[in-house]
Amino acid sequence: MPLDPTKHADWEIAEAAESNMKTVYQLGEQLGLKKEELLPHGHYLAKLDYRAILERLKDRPDGKYIDVTAITPTPLGEGKSTCSMGLVQGMGKRGKSVVGAIRQPSGGPTMNIKGSAAGGGLSQCVPLTPFSLGMTGDINAIMNAHNLGMVALTSRMQHECNYTDEQLAQRGLRRLDIHPKKVEFRWIMDYCAQALRNITIGLGGTSDGMTMQSGFNIAVSSEIMAILSIAKDLKDMRERIGRMVMAYDKQDRPITASDLDVAGAMTAWMVDAINPNLMQTIEGQPVIVHAGPFANIAIGQSSVIADRVALKLADYNITESGFGADIGFEKFWNLKCRYSGLKPNCAVVVATIRALKCHGGAPIPVPGRPMPEEYKGENVGWVEKGCENLIHHIETVKKAGINPVVCINAFYTDSDSETKAVRRICEAAGARVALSKHWQYGGDGALEFADAVIDACEEPNDFKFLYDLETPLSKRIELIVKEVYGGDGVSYTPEAQAKLKRLEADPEMKEMTTCMVKSHLSLSHDPKLKGAPKGWTLPIRDILTYKGAGFVVPVAGAITLMPGTASDPAYRRIDVDVETGKVKGVF
């Protein structure tokens, strides 16, 4: 019986597709890999020896580089991963040599509301269960590396409290004089655990550590995850981990992982994790999965290493950015491409009729609740009004000098009149547009989409950054707010203003990139402002510094690094067939 995504759950489709998967050895042969470059983890997962591959293929020209971004999403997401997998499959149907590159999912969203971001319907990355439940252990490595840093920091504080300078010197230590109220680091775990956001540690006696406020963040928000996504090699990763600021001393001087003599041991946990992972679409095209940093606090991209490898192994590399073009694409444009030195040939802007209706006036959908009735009927007026948001993102891509392709990610409930309205408006704005039905029909449903992207890649472009690193921080922020978000300007709290002044006077600032933090649910900082809002100012409440990753992070609004688990999470529907060991219900 043919699989029908209108009747079958994603996990049922994935399970059926997995019965015909290629082995990693077949994928390796398809990619032209040498035996020693493939590091299998069973029959259907493998790591890739990136150093060996890049060294062997260093003289091979890079393939075409395509980023998949989106309009401002609803809380339900708009299907970037599904579109990425669909585009890989569509290009495969056209006989193209193609590789996808996507982020590894976090266990928090997988067990909560969002799911594992493997795509959906007939456009998925498989095997789904290993993809969703830890894969080859990269996030576990990050947790161990990060928490080892926290162990080093808290134990050092305890020993400095209990020992004199002479006793410390006998152990080969100098007093770092860490300020207990200026600890930047927190613990991490890979779940949405709101009860652990704020905790007290060190209760007990002098051998139990110092009593202090602490807490947990979700693992993918760790600076080590951000470093994994941008490091060019192991040496670069080791240096960046050493520069991570973990606390400040009583004279307000930074205390780094190197100061705590723990950077080498933290890096030791990451030796295998730096190698990207090889998987496949349900139609058998290769997909590289690597890194998964938060897009609202970090770069929100799969790794630079994954893209470099994919561009040597295939004629087309399709990578994906987190959230909408105002966040994910802006960071792809001004951060990831700056770190990698790679220049994209095309950017896809994903849009759904559902999201366009939301931006045009329909009620905002809520995850875990039934879709509002207003979305069940045709409303071309809402769609046309919502296209203001889509046009804004098209113009953002154009400002980078990249050729935009709009993908209408079709739902089978969309009406012809609604999709025709989007096509008309996009074409009038000078963008290619394709209706894609990959969710329902796989690669066969993505042929128009694939053709549009292939055509866009053949046109020359004028890729350029929004700012250079000589630009003062205040000017960078203003450029992003005005040119990418569409705001009128920026305001600062007194604390943020003081940090801005200090950073602009720091000569090291010229080596740092600017990684903005704001809501992903609006072009502005206010999630309730839909469409393309005008006449607003972005309020910067704080400016953080991640010296290991090389980010200066202006923060607008309240962003939590430990999400909460909802009242009806996905884990309620996940179970195991105890006779076969198959996991059911992951989506």
C-alpha positions as CSV (number, residue, x, y, z in Angstrom):
1,M,0.0,0.0,0.0
2,P,1.5,3.4,-1.0
3,L,2.4,5.6,1.9
4,D,0.2,8.7,2.1
5,P,1.3,11.5,4.5
6,T,-2.3,12.7,4.7
7,K,-3.0,9.3,6.4
8,H,0.3,8.1,7.8
9,A,2.4,9.6,10.6
10,D,5.9,10.7,9.9
11,W,7.4,7.9,12.0
12,E,5.3,5.3,10.0
13,I,6.6,6.7,6.7
14,A,10.2,6.7,8.1
15,E,9.9,3.1,9.3
16,A,8.7,2.0,5.9
17,A,11.4,3.8,4.1
18,E,14.1,2.5,6.4
19,S,13.4,-1.1,5.1
20,N,14.9,0.0,1.8
21,M,17.7,2.3,3.1
22,K,21.1,2.3,1.5
23,T,23.9,1.2,3.8
24,V,26.6,3.8,4.7
25,Y,28.9,1.7,2.5
26,Q,26.6,2.3,-0.5
27,L,26.4,6.0,0.4
28,G,30.2,6.2,0.7
29,E,30.6,4.6,-2.8
30,Q,28.0,7.0,-4.2
31,L,30.0,9.9,-2.8
32,G,33.4,8.5,-4.0
33,L,34.7,8.1,-0.5
34,K,37.7,6.0,0.3
35,K,37.2,3.2,2.8
36,E,39.3,4.9,5.5
37,E,37.3,8.1,5.2
38,L,34.1,6.4,6.3
39,L,33.8,5.8,10.0
40,P,30.7,3.5,10.4
41,H,28.4,3.6,13.5
42,G,26.5,0.5,12.5
43,H,25.1,-0.1,9.0
44,Y,23.1,3.1,8.5
45,L,25.0,5.8,10.3
46,A,28.6,6.9,9.9
47,K,31.0,9.7,10.7
48,L,33.2,11.2,8.0
49,D,36.9,11.8,8.4
50,Y,36.7,15.5,7.4
51,R,40.5,16.1,7.4
52,A,41.2,13.2,5.1
53,I,38.4,14.1,2.7
54,L,39.3,17.8,2.5
55,E,43.0,17.0,2.1
56,R,42.4,14.5,-0.7
57,L,39.9,16.8,-2.5
58,K,41.6,20.1,-1.9
59,D,42.1,20.8,-5.6
60,R,38.6,19.8,-6.6
61,P,36.4,22.9,-7.3
62,D,33.5,23.5,-4.9
63,G,30.0,22.7,-5.9
64,K,27.1,25.2,-5.9
65,Y,26.2,26.4,-2.4
66,I,22.5,26.9,-1.5
67,D,21.0,28.2,1.8
68,V,17.4,27.4,2.8
69,T,15.8,30.1,5.0
70,A,12.2,31.2,5.5
71,I,9.7,33.9,6.2
72,T,9.0,34.8,9.8
73,P,7.6,31.5,11.1
74,T,4.5,30.8,13.2
75,P,5.1,28.9,16.5
76,L,4.4,25.8,14.4
77,G,7.4,26.3,12.1
78,E,7.2,26.5,8.3
79,G,9.0,23.4,7.1
80,K,12.6,24.5,6.3
81,S,13.9,21.0,7.0
82,T,11.1,19.4,5.0
83,C,11.9,21.8,2.1
84,S,15.6,21.1,2.4
85,M,15.0,17.3,2.2
86,G,12.5,17.8,-0.6
87,L,15.0,19.9,-2.6
88,V,17.7,17.3,-2.2
89,Q,15.2,14.7,-3.4
90,G,14.0,16.8,-6.3
91,M,17.6,17.4,-7.5
92,G,18.2,13.7,-7.1
93,K,15.3,13.0,-9.4
94,R,16.9,15.4,-11.9
95,G,20.0,13.3,-11.8
96,K,22.1,15.9,-10.0
97,S,25.0,15.1,-7.6
98,V,23.6,16.6,-4.4
99,V,24.2,16.5,-0.6
100,G,22.1,18.1,2.1
101,A,23.6,19.6,5.3
102,I,21.3,20.0,8.3
103,R,21.6,20.5,12.1
104,Q,21.3,17.7,14.6
105,P,18.1,17.9,16.7
106,S,18.1,18.5,20.4
107,G,16.5,16.0,22.7
108,G,14.5,18.9,24.4
109,P,12.3,19.8,21.4
110,T,12.2,16.1,20.2
111,M,10.6,15.1,23.5
112,N,8.5,18.2,23.7
113,I,6.4,20.0,21.0
114,K,8.5,20.8,18.0
115,G,9.8,17.3,17.1
116,S,13.1,16.3,15.8
117,A,13.4,18.5,12.6
118,A,14.1,15.5,10.3
119,G,11.6,16.9,7.7
120,G,8.2,15.4,7.3
121,G,5.8,13.4,5.0
122,L,7.7,12.0,2.1
123,S,10.7,14.3,2.5
124,Q,12.6,13.1,5.6
125,C,16.1,12.3,6.8
126,V,16.4,8.7,8.0
127,P,16.9,6.6,10.0
128,L,14.6,8.7,12.1
129,T,15.0,7.2,15.5
130,P,18.8,7.4,15.7
131,F,18.7,10.9,14.2
132,S,16.3,12.0,16.9
133,L,17.8,10.1,19.9
134,G,21.4,11.1,20.1
135,M,22.8,9.8,16.8
136,T,26.5,9.3,17.2
137,G,26.8,11.0,20.5
138,D,27.9,14.5,19.5
139,I,25.5,16.3,22.0
140,N,26.6,13.9,24.7
141,A,30.2,14.9,24.0
142,I,29.3,18.6,24.2
143,M,27.5,18.0,27.5
144,N,30.6,16.2,28.9
145,A,33.0,18.8,27.7
146,H,30.9,21.7,28.9
147,N,30.1,20.2,32.3
148,L,33.7,19.3,32.8
149,G,34.4,23.0,32.5
150,M,31.8,23.7,35.2
151,V,33.4,21.0,37.4
152,A,36.8,22.6,37.0
153,L,35.4,26.1,37.8
154,T,33.4,25.1,40.9
155,S,36.0,22.8,42.4
156,R,38.7,25.5,41.9
157,M,36.5,28.0,43.8
158,Q,36.1,25.5,46.6
159,H,39.8,24.8,46.8
160,E,40.7,28.5,46.8
161,C,38.2,29.0,49.6
162,N,39.7,26.2,51.7
163,Y,43.5,26.6,51.0
164,T,46.0,29.3,51.5
165,D,48.1,30.7,48.7
166,E,51.0,28.5,49.9
167,Q,48.9,25.4,50.0
168,L,47.7,26.2,46.4
169,A,51.2,26.7,45.3
170,Q,52.2,23.3,46.6
171,R,49.6,21.9,44.2
172,G,50.9,23.9,41.3
173,L,48.0,26.4,41.4
174,R,47.8,30.2,41.7
175,R,44.9,31.9,43.2
176,L,42.4,33.0,40.5
177,D,40.2,34.9,43.0
178,I,37.0,34.0,41.1
179,H,34.0,36.2,42.1
180,P,31.1,33.9,43.2
181,K,28.6,36.4,41.8
182,K,30.3,36.7,38.4
183,V,30.2,33.1,37.2
184,E,29.2,33.1,33.6
185,F,29.0,29.4,33.1
186,R,26.1,27.2,34.0
187,W,25.4,23.4,33.7
188,I,23.7,22.0,30.6
189,M,21.5,19.1,29.8
190,D,19.6,18.1,26.6
191,Y,16.0,18.5,27.8
192,C,13.6,21.3,28.3
193,A,13.7,21.3,32.1
194,Q,12.3,24.6,33.4
195,A,12.6,23.4,37.0
196,L,16.4,23.5,36.6
197,R,16.7,27.1,35.3
198,N,17.7,28.4,38.7
199,I,19.2,26.3,41.4
200,T,21.4,26.6,44.4
201,I,24.6,24.4,44.6
202,G,27.2,23.7,47.2
203,L,24.9,23.0,50.1
204,G,26.7,21.1,52.9
205,G,30.1,21.5,54.4
206,T,33.4,22.8,53.1
207,S,34.1,19.7,51.1
208,D,30.8,20.1,49.2
209,G,31.7,23.2,47.2
210,M,30.8,26.8,47.6
211,T,27.1,27.7,48.1
212,M,26.0,29.8,45.2
213,Q,23.2,30.4,42.7
214,S,23.5,28.4,39.5
215,G,21.3,26.7,36.9
216,F,21.0,24.6,33.8
217,N,20.7,25.7,30.1
218,I,19.8,23.3,27.3
219,A,22.8,21.6,25.7
220,V,22.5,23.1,22.3
221,S,22.8,26.6,23.7
222,S,26.3,25.8,24.9
223,E,29.1,27.9,23.5
224,I,30.9,24.6,22.7
225,M,28.1,23.8,20.3
226,A,28.5,27.2,18.7
227,I,32.3,26.5,18.5
228,L,31.6,23.1,16.8
229,S,29.5,24.9,14.2
230,I,32.2,27.4,13.2
231,A,35.5,25.7,13.9
232,K,37.6,25.0,10.8
233,D,39.6,22.1,12.3
234,L,40.6,20.6,15.7
235,K,43.4,23.1,16.3
236,D,40.9,26.0,15.8
237,M,38.4,24.3,18.2
238,R,41.1,23.8,20.9
239,E,42.1,27.5,20.7
240,R,38.5,28.6,20.8
241,I,37.6,26.4,23.8
242,G,40.7,27.8,25.6
243,R,39.4,31.4,25.1
244,M,35.9,30.7,26.6
245,V,35.2,33.1,29.5
246,M,33.7,31.1,32.3
247,A,33.7,33.7,35.1
248,Y,35.3,36.9,36.3
249,D,37.7,37.6,39.2
250,K,37.2,40.2,41.9
251,Q,39.0,42.7,39.7
252,D,36.6,42.0,36.9
253,R,39.2,40.2,34.8
254,P,38.0,37.2,32.7
255,I,38.7,33.7,33.8
256,T,39.0,31.3,30.8
257,A,39.0,27.6,30.4
258,S,42.8,27.9,29.8
259,D,43.2,29.7,33.1
260,L,41.5,26.6,34.8
261,D,43.8,24.2,32.9
262,V,40.7,22.4,31.6
263,A,40.6,23.4,27.9
264,G,42.6,20.4,26.7
265,A,40.5,17.9,28.5
266,M,37.3,19.6,27.3
267,T,38.6,19.4,23.7
268,A,39.4,15.7,24.3
269,W,35.7,15.0,24.6
270,M,35.2,16.6,21.2
271,V,37.8,14.7,19.0
272,D,35.2,12.4,17.5
273,A,32.3,15.0,17.6
274,I,34.2,17.3,15.1
275,N,33.7,14.7,12.4
276,P,30.3,15.2,10.6
277,N,27.7,12.5,10.4
278,L,26.4,10.8,7.2
279,M,22.7,10.0,6.8
280,Q,20.2,10.0,3.9
281,T,16.9,11.1,2.6
282,I,14.1,8.5,2.4
283,E,14.9,8.5,-1.4
284,G,18.6,7.6,-0.8
285,Q,20.4,10.9,-1.3
286,P,23.2,11.6,1.2
287,V,22.7,14.1,4.0
288,I,25.4,15.4,6.3
289,V,24.2,16.2,9.8
290,H,26.4,18.2,12.1
291,A,26.1,20.7,15.0
292,G,22.8,22.2,16.2
293,P,23.3,25.5,18.0
294,F,20.4,27.7,19.1
295,A,19.6,30.3,16.4
296,N,18.4,32.9,18.9
297,I,21.6,33.0,21.0
298,A,24.1,31.5,18.6
299,I,24.7,31.0,14.9
300,G,21.8,28.5,14.3
301,Q,23.5,26.7,11.4
302,S,24.9,23.2,10.7
303,S,28.7,23.3,10.8
304,V,31.2,25.0,8.5
305,I,33.0,21.7,8.3
306,A,29.9,19.9,7.0
307,D,29.5,22.5,4.2
308,R,33.1,22.4,3.2
309,V,33.0,18.6,3.0
310,A,29.7,18.6,1.1
311,L,30.9,21.1,-1.4
312,K,33.8,18.9,-2.3
313,L,31.7,15.7,-2.5
314,A,28.9,16.9,-4.7
315,D,27.9,19.4,-7.3
316,Y,25.2,21.0,-5.1
317,N,25.2,21.5,-1.3
318,I,21.9,22.4,0.3
319,T,22.3,23.8,3.8
320,E,19.8,25.2,6.2
321,S,19.6,28.2,8.5
322,G,17.6,28.4,11.7
323,F,14.4,30.5,12.0
324,G,13.5,33.2,9.4
325,A,15.8,35.2,7.1
326,D,16.0,38.0,9.7
327,I,17.8,35.7,12.1
328,G,19.0,32.5,10.4
329,F,19.9,33.9,7.0
330,E,21.4,37.1,8.5
331,K,23.8,34.9,10.5
332,F,24.5,32.6,7.5
333,W,25.3,35.8,5.5
334,N,27.4,37.8,8.0
335,L,28.8,35.1,10.4
336,K,28.9,31.7,8.8
337,C,30.1,32.8,5.4
338,R,32.6,35.1,7.0
339,Y,34.0,32.2,9.1
340,S,34.1,29.8,6.2
341,G,35.1,32.0,3.4
342,L,32.4,30.3,1.3
343,K,30.1,32.3,-1.1
344,P,26.5,31.1,-1.7
345,N,25.0,30.8,-5.2
346,C,21.4,30.9,-4.2
347,A,19.1,31.3,-1.1
348,V,15.6,29.7,-0.8
349,V,12.9,31.5,1.2
350,V,10.3,29.0,2.4
351,A,6.8,30.2,2.8
352,T,3.5,28.5,3.7
353,I,0.0,29.7,3.1
354,R,-0.6,29.1,6.8
355,A,2.1,31.5,7.9
356,L,1.1,34.1,5.3
357,K,-2.4,34.0,6.6
358,C,-1.0,34.5,10.2
359,H,1.0,37.6,9.0
360,G,-2.1,38.8,7.2
361,G,-4.5,38.8,10.2
362,A,-5.5,35.3,11.1
363,P,-5.2,34.2,14.7
364,I,-1.7,33.0,15.8
365,P,-1.7,29.2,16.1
366,V,-0.6,27.7,19.4
367,P,1.5,24.4,19.4
368,G,-0.4,21.5,21.0
369,R,-3.8,23.1,20.4
370,P,-6.2,22.6,17.4
371,M,-5.6,24.8,14.5
372,P,-8.0,27.9,14.6
373,E,-11.0,27.5,12.4
374,E,-10.0,30.6,10.3
375,Y,-7.2,28.5,8.7
376,K,-9.6,25.9,7.3
377,G,-11.1,28.1,4.6
378,E,-9.8,30.1,1.7
379,N,-8.8,33.7,2.4
380,V,-6.8,35.3,-0.4
381,G,-7.0,38.7,1.3
382,W,-5.1,37.4,4.3
383,V,-2.5,35.7,2.1
384,E,-1.9,38.9,0.0
385,K,-1.5,41.0,3.2
386,G,0.8,38.4,4.7
387,C,3.1,38.6,1.6
388,E,4.4,41.9,3.0
389,N,6.5,39.7,5.3
390,L,7.6,37.5,2.4
391,I,8.6,40.5,0.3
392,H,10.7,41.9,3.2
393,H,12.7,38.6,3.4
394,I,13.2,38.5,-0.4
395,E,14.7,42.0,-0.2
396,T,17.0,40.9,2.7
397,V,18.4,38.1,0.5
398,K,18.8,40.6,-2.4
399,K,20.8,42.9,-0.1
400,A,23.4,40.1,0.3
401,G,23.7,40.0,-3.5
402,I,22.2,36.5,-3.6
403,N,19.6,35.2,-6.0
404,P,16.4,34.4,-4.1
405,V,14.0,31.5,-4.9
406,V,10.7,31.4,-3.0
407,C,9.4,27.9,-2.2
408,I,5.7,27.8,-1.5
409,N,5.8,24.8,0.8
410,A,2.4,23.3,-0.3
411,F,-0.1,21.9,2.1
412,Y,-2.8,19.7,0.5
413,T,-5.4,22.0,2.0
414,D,-4.1,25.1,0.2
415,S,-6.3,26.5,-2.5
416,D,-5.2,27.3,-6.0
417,S,-6.3,31.0,-5.7
418,E,-4.1,31.4,-2.6
419,T,-1.0,29.9,-4.2
420,K,-1.5,31.9,-7.4
421,A,-1.6,35.1,-5.4
422,V,1.7,34.3,-3.8
423,R,3.3,33.5,-7.2
424,R,2.0,36.7,-8.7
425,I,3.3,38.9,-5.8
426,C,6.7,37.2,-5.7
427,E,7.3,37.4,-9.5
428,A,6.3,41.1,-9.4
429,A,9.0,41.5,-6.7
430,G,11.6,40.0,-9.0
431,A,12.0,36.6,-7.3
432,R,11.8,33.1,-8.8
433,V,9.0,31.2,-7.2
434,A,8.1,27.5,-7.2
435,L,5.2,25.6,-5.8
436,S,6.6,22.4,-4.2
437,K,4.6,19.3,-3.1
438,H,7.5,17.3,-1.7
439,W,5.8,16.7,1.6
440,Q,3.0,14.8,-0.2
441,Y,4.9,13.4,-3.2
442,G,8.7,13.4,-2.3
443,G,11.2,14.2,-5.0
444,D,8.5,14.0,-7.7
445,G,6.7,16.8,-6.0
446,A,9.8,19.0,-5.9
447,L,10.8,19.1,-9.6
448,E,9.6,22.7,-10.2
449,F,11.4,23.7,-7.0
450,A,14.6,21.9,-8.0
451,D,14.6,23.5,-11.5
452,A,14.2,27.0,-10.1
453,V,17.1,26.5,-7.8
454,I,19.3,25.0,-10.5
455,D,18.5,28.0,-12.7
456,A,19.3,30.5,-10.0
457,C,22.6,28.9,-9.3
458,E,23.7,29.4,-12.9
459,E,23.3,33.2,-12.6
460,P,26.3,35.3,-11.4
461,N,25.7,37.1,-8.1
462,D,27.4,39.9,-6.2
463,F,27.6,38.4,-2.7
464,K,28.7,41.0,-0.1
465,F,28.6,41.3,3.7
466,L,26.3,43.8,5.4
467,Y,29.3,45.2,7.3
468,D,33.0,44.7,7.7
469,L,34.8,44.0,11.0
470,E,36.2,47.5,11.1
471,T,32.6,48.8,11.5
472,P,31.9,50.0,15.2
473,L,29.5,47.7,17.1
474,S,26.8,50.4,17.4
475,K,26.8,50.9,13.6
476,R,26.7,47.1,13.0
477,I,23.6,46.8,15.2
478,E,22.0,49.8,13.6
479,L,22.6,48.3,10.1
480,I,21.1,45.0,11.1
481,V,18.0,46.6,12.7
482,K,17.3,49.0,9.8
483,E,18.4,46.9,6.8
484,V,17.3,43.4,7.9
485,Y,14.6,43.9,10.5
486,G,13.0,47.1,9.1
487,G,13.1,49.0,12.4
488,D,13.8,52.7,12.8
489,G,16.7,52.4,15.2
490,V,18.1,51.1,18.5
491,S,17.7,52.0,22.2
492,Y,19.9,50.7,25.0
493,T,19.5,50.2,28.7
494,P,22.2,51.9,30.8
495,E,23.9,48.6,31.4
496,A,23.9,47.8,27.7
497,Q,25.1,51.3,26.8
498,A,28.1,50.9,29.2
499,K,29.1,47.6,27.7
500,L,28.7,49.0,24.2
501,K,31.1,51.9,25.1
502,R,33.6,49.5,26.6
503,L,33.5,47.0,23.7
504,E,33.9,49.8,21.1
505,A,37.1,50.9,22.9
506,D,38.5,47.3,22.9
507,P,40.9,46.6,20.0
508,E,39.8,42.9,20.1
509,M,36.3,43.9,19.0
510,K,37.6,44.0,15.4
511,E,38.1,40.3,15.6
512,M,34.5,39.6,16.8
513,T,31.4,39.1,14.8
514,T,27.9,40.3,15.9
515,C,25.4,37.7,16.8
516,M,22.0,39.3,17.4
517,V,19.4,37.9,19.9
518,K,15.7,38.6,19.4
519,S,12.3,36.9,19.0
520,H,12.1,34.7,15.9
521,L,8.3,35.2,15.7
522,S,8.4,38.7,14.4
523,L,10.7,40.9,12.4
524,S,10.7,43.1,15.5
525,H,11.4,42.1,19.2
526,D,7.7,41.8,19.9
527,P,6.2,38.4,18.8
528,K,2.8,39.9,18.5
529,L,3.9,42.2,15.7
530,K,3.3,40.3,12.5
531,G,3.8,41.1,8.8
532,A,6.4,43.8,8.2
533,P,5.9,46.2,11.1
534,K,7.0,49.9,10.8
535,G,7.8,52.6,13.2
536,W,9.5,50.6,16.0
537,T,12.8,50.7,17.8
538,L,14.8,47.6,18.9
539,P,15.5,47.8,22.7
540,I,18.9,46.2,23.6
541,R,18.8,45.2,27.2
542,D,22.3,43.6,27.4
543,I,25.4,42.7,25.4
544,L,27.0,39.4,26.0
545,T,30.5,38.3,24.9
546,Y,31.4,34.8,23.8
547,K,35.1,35.0,23.2
548,G,35.6,31.4,22.4
549,A,33.1,31.5,19.5
550,G,34.1,35.0,18.7
551,F,30.6,36.5,19.1
552,V,29.5,39.8,20.6
553,V,25.8,39.1,21.4
554,P,23.4,42.1,21.7
555,V,20.2,40.9,23.4
556,A,16.7,42.3,22.7
557,G,13.9,41.0,24.9
558,A,13.8,38.1,27.3
559,I,15.4,35.0,25.8
560,T,15.6,31.8,27.9
561,L,18.4,29.3,27.3
562,M,16.4,26.6,29.0
563,P,13.0,26.1,27.4
564,G,10.1,24.6,29.3
565,T,8.3,21.3,28.6
566,A,4.6,21.8,27.7
567,S,1.6,20.1,29.3
568,D,1.1,17.7,26.3
569,P,4.7,16.8,25.2
570,A,5.7,14.4,22.5
571,Y,7.2,11.9,24.9
572,R,3.6,10.9,25.9
573,R,3.2,9.3,22.5
574,I,6.7,7.6,22.2
575,D,7.1,4.0,23.1
576,V,9.0,0.9,22.2
577,D,7.9,-2.4,20.7
578,V,9.5,-4.7,23.2
579,E,9.5,-7.7,20.8
580,T,11.5,-5.9,18.0
581,G,13.1,-3.0,19.8
582,K,11.6,-0.5,17.3
583,V,10.8,3.0,18.7
584,K,7.4,4.3,17.6
585,G,6.0,7.8,17.8
586,V,9.0,10.0,17.2
587,F,8.3,12.7,14.7
